[in-house]
Amino acid sequence: MLKTHTIALDPNNVQATQFAQHCGYARVAYNHGLADFKTGLDEGVWHSHIALCRRFNAIKHDTYDWCGDMSQNASKHAIYTNLNDAVSRWKSGQNRFPRFKKKSHSKSYQADSGRGTISVVGKRIKLPKIGWVRMFQTLRYLGTICKVVISKQGHRWFASILVDTFADEPIPDPRGKPIVGVDVGIKHLAVTSERQYFENPKALRRHERKLKRLQRQFSRKVKGSRNWYKLKDKIAKLHYRITCIRNDAHHKATTAIVKGASRIGIESLNVAGMIKNHKLAKALADASLSTFLEMLKYKSERTDVKVVEADRFYPSSKTCSACGVVDSDLSLSDRTYHCRACGHIQDRDLNAAINLRTVAEGHSETENACGDSVRPQQLRRESSNQEDSTVIGEQLLLFSLS
Ligand SMILES: [Zn+2]
């Protein structure tokens, strides 16, 4: 089984510079290959990635005389893997024609030269031309290292290590654990029918003022000056921090939910549709609920826990979890659900989570892990955007009041 572990690196100054140089080399090679491919197309010749690699290798020492100090894996993968992928996606109609990579483009390069060519010992990794680099963690998986990608996020360098694991770890048996409904939202990131409440860290909101201040300062600096670069790094660092806070909350919540469930019921949100509403966009993007649900799905899949998505029209918030009556007049400012039919009183999010659990309970064993058969038609989804927006809109209002 192939598994990836991304580990933060702790390079010294020389190594950090070498990383940046290798990323630059990968970019130059990619752009050269793309230009070559384009010229070929104009002349009516289709250069394969193998040909592009060969053509690049033939001229590289003359055109880019500095490339001798670099690991040639960087340029090879840039053309052989990345450019080839981009071209095949364009060819199959999946993507637009590949574009040239800018200097400001996210920095990364692939360091290995095939399976088992990179060694990791304890908290160190040996990279071609660079040597042993310290890592902040040991590699989580035992097996053959297939691929290593070095990349930069904010101020930090990372190694994404793809491992072909020797033996699959035994999956804990989910049977005997309860069926759990999960209601996601802006106020709480998630509420489960087991009465677990996961706070939304509101990472962006917490750092919004600081970010704005930095961005204002940044706009006043002379482009390309030393202070301009300093602030640019500061902003990148803050963005990275915001992402980390959000990811941390997502990982902790999803792991806890998946560990304690035999089956999970979730709602199907059209977040992409809702985000078009500018008033909600920021809070929704800050919570990144779709990422949360995706994370929940892939973690469930790994541990054999089924995920059942409710129909988009299923009124999980408006249904009484005790008697099943739908209260369409339910005001969204009510944080508590009060059933007019049976008098049932419950926290609004918990009520929704219990309804989603009921959806998961009614789902037959034979359907697949993602619960494809209970998903509504694509066409029907579009029409419900409006309703979803209002629901989240009022939730947002509450959120900004709280
Ligand atoms: Zn009721």
Residues whose N, C-alpha, C, O or C-beta is under 5 A from the ligand:
A	BS01	ZN	C320 A322 C323 G324 C339 A341 C342 G343 H344
